[in-house]
Amino acid sequence: MECEVSESEKSVMELFFEPRTVAVIGSLKEGYFGGYVVIKTLLNAGFGGKIYPVNPSYQKVLGLKVYPSIKEIPEKIDLVLIMINRRSVPDVMRECAEKGIKAVIVVADGFAERDEEGAKLQNEILEIARKAGIRMIGPNTAGIVNSANGLTPNPYEPGYEKVKSGAVAICAQTGMINPQAFPYADLHYGLSKICDFGNKCDVDECDLLEYLEGDPATKVITMYLESIRDGRRFLKMSRRVAAKKPVLILKSGRTKEGAKVSASHTGALAVDDEIFSAACKQAGIIRLEKFHELFELPKIFLQPLPKGNRLGIVTLTGAVGVLAIDEGAKYGLSAAQLSPETIEKLNAIFPGLGKSVVDIGPPMAVGSYIAIYPDILKTVLADDNVDCLLNIIWTSPFKEFVEEYLRFYEKLRGNYQTTIATWIYGPSVSLINEMSGRMEDLGFPVFSDVETAIKALGIAYQYSIRKKGEK
Amino acid sequence: MECEVSESEKSVMELFFEPRTVAVIGSLKEGYFGGYVVIKTLLNAGFGGKIYPVNPSYQKVLGLKVYPSIKEIPEKIDLVLIMINRRSVPDVMRECAEKGIKAVIVVADGFAERDEEGAKLQNEILEIARKAGIRMIGPNTAGIVNSANGLTPNPYEPGYEKVKSGAVAICAQTGMINPQAFPYADLHYGLSKICDFGNKCDVDECDLLEYLEGDPATKVITMYLESIRDGRRFLKMSRRVAAKKPVLILKSGRTKEGAKVSASHTGALAVDDEIFSAACKQAGIIRLEKFHELFELPKIFLQPLPKGNRLGIVTLTGAVGVLAIDEGAKYGLSAAQLSPETIEKLNAIFPGLGKSVVDIGPPMAVGSYIAIYPDILKTVLADDNVDCLLNIIWTSPFKEFVEEYLRFYEKLRGNYQTTIATWIYGPSVSLINEMSGRMEDLGFPVFSDVETAIKALGIAYQYSIRKKGEK
């Protein structure tokens, strides 16, 4: 397969994410899984296109007319979802071909990931699709999301209405990124597109990279992969895309044992891990290490990139400041040497404050803390020697403290150039959660632990170098 | 200083944690910090000993008689807390010496961590203490906790009444482990003792290791250190203690830059990191890498140790199963080869279930999931080839699912031999949190991410080898 896809294929990717008409072929029984859930979820999310349920045993579902087969639908169908017994999929795929369908998501499982019969069936449907010029996502996929148009054809009950709309796209070889598995309604940053490749026998990481490269809603791309379908195409494509947008990838199957298990999970062959690492380096991909990073790290890129590696730290705990310096060194970050003016200003606010790690623990003990906090933070942010800032906040057990912080951050919003990563700790889980959410709503990304906050700044710095190299 | 401490010193450590009488010397003004908070917190936590507030400007506080100086208190005082201006500390320390006090916590800051004057003052109070046979924690400390007797003399307002009582002791060179900084009321496992060493000019990690070695309430010891006061004593002591109880240590100042900052934070000299690593290996200490691990990892030791390295995985997501195999390899864990009987049983429950990673995703799609889940988990737990289990649970967005799970875990409680680490994910943050808490209350530790869950099993396995080596 060539790296550049033709114009007609490009528009097929648009059929997946911006269909005007969607046919849902599957069970319409009420429950936690199936076509009924897909239709309910589409309706709840306010999907603007037309929905055509297909099932020979029903007349109507959720107020919509049900068609006995895809062929009976009088209109042109942009996207078809198939969630039926695996043995029936080839026939339905042939009907799709006859009707001139170009985009199909095969949610049904039991293919190459299960047994030999499944592998044969997978080859059969792939052959039908190829001959008919159908592009296919799956099989064995939880599907896709486009948050902008309410296209959330989720086959499992997500329990909430909408995926918050935003600039991060997430793709994976697992349904772990789909709405039923992740609390996207509780996120305080938004997503643009979601895609579970499933067994990835046709549409793959390269197709999505190319589509997302040109997707104006997507500013950051994050992926979980167990295998790469076409190494050369991937290298070429990811290099091109990473030059424009940060591409973050978590890849499993790093060890032999992991790779073996991976093969039995999606039926895919794992790529040698060292080759993949080298490819990431060449292409400028940011390689992730932990599952939660898929969801946490992209948001750092919703801020401007740091201009250099000089890390400022404002903290209520000196100890964690020390840990952060250690951790930052892993990513090439170095403790910022504050300017003489900054040091003087800080020492005037409280004696001894003007150090590389601005430790506001001592002023807290004398009680004047919350009154001087805004000045301290603004002084450090104004220093040209500080490229990025680790902001460690302690929330007291009192809500009025939180409100004071937030009034300050509301004013600060937009009035600084520095890349900021925040970590909040304190004696009340509910206040930490509330403050974190409200800080993020104000555009200050908050991380679940201090090491992840530092890593966010570290990868932002590393990506800034890559971008400079491009120029 | 010798490794073995004398009997009289041992009982001094008991004065710190089990005092019958406590004098609190400091400001009694209502606020977020100071002697007033200490007394309020002691009273809230139900401290059973007698409390003597000391302040020349007050007659009564919170219903207690206030004494103008420590000398005026008619009774013998076991423990003194000092939280006054640094320049006044030497005089008060002399009064303590005159009164025959043996245990003092100097909460006051501005000593070696601040400037030269502070360093001199620190030497002065240390000299007074040494001459008088006073043991001192601090200066610059947020103090200690003994959850069993309500001894929570916290100088900062914690916002909750009690630290939950349990078997984990936590010590650190930072107040980040004290009640005002960490939500100990929200924890679902309990703590035995807390100690912030502060500038650690007298009582140090070795004193605490020795005390906690003999403390029947403490089953696991976790520490954050920036420096080691006496390397040889530490090595000898930690080897002895780690043979009895797991000792987990996070040490910062790993890099040169970090060590420099550390010196200006508590005034302590950092130890060479490689020497420390070697010492950990020799002594059998478990070395931590991230701050949150201090609070998350100890709880794995509240279960029996795994008998070997064979890792079973029951998961609703194959992808994370693969990640877990990769991650487990870091700690010497290897995917368990299930016995033929187990494989047969699992395949009878659902076709294809009987693999190294028991992936219950496919049965979920057919809807029978929650009905067959208990049998699947019990079957894997009953397999002698499984030494430890990574238990990945998906909570649906429906509370009745959570209740079904919990009914099963309530029955399972105590009826298995395997070390279990659980990770819960799903579309609802509040349900995840509720289920996590209730699982932990039932004795199944739940971890914040899958890599931490695997690490917990990994360090439990590694400690089991160390214990076997001891025999």
Interface residues (C-beta under 8 A of the other chain):
Chain A: G31 Y32 F33 D109 G110 E113 R114 D115 P155 Y156 E157 P158 G159 Y160 A172 Q173 T174 G175 M176 P179 Q180 A181 F182 P183 Y184 A185 D186 Y224 E226 L250 S252 G253 R254 T255 E257 G258 V261 S262 S264 H265 T266 E289 K290 F291 H292 T317 G318 A319 V320 G321 V322 L323 I325 D326 A329 S334 A335 P351 G352 K355 S356 V357 D359 G361 P362 M364 A365 V366 G367 W394 S396 P397 F398 Y425 G426 P427 S428 V429 I432 S448 D449 V450 E451
Chain B: G31 Y32 F33 D109 G110 E113 R114 D115 P155 Y156 E157 P158 G159 Y160 A172 Q173 T174 G175 M176 P179 Q180 A181 F182 P183 Y184 A185 D186 Y224 E226 L250 S252 G253 R254 T255 E257 G258 V261 S262 S264 H265 T266 E289 K290 F291 H292 T317 G318 A319 V320 G321 V322 L323 I325 D326 A329 S334 A335 P351 G352 K355 S356 V357 D359 G361 P362 M364 A365 V366 G367 W394 S396 P397 F398 Y425 G426 P427 S428 V429 I432 S448 D449 V450 E451
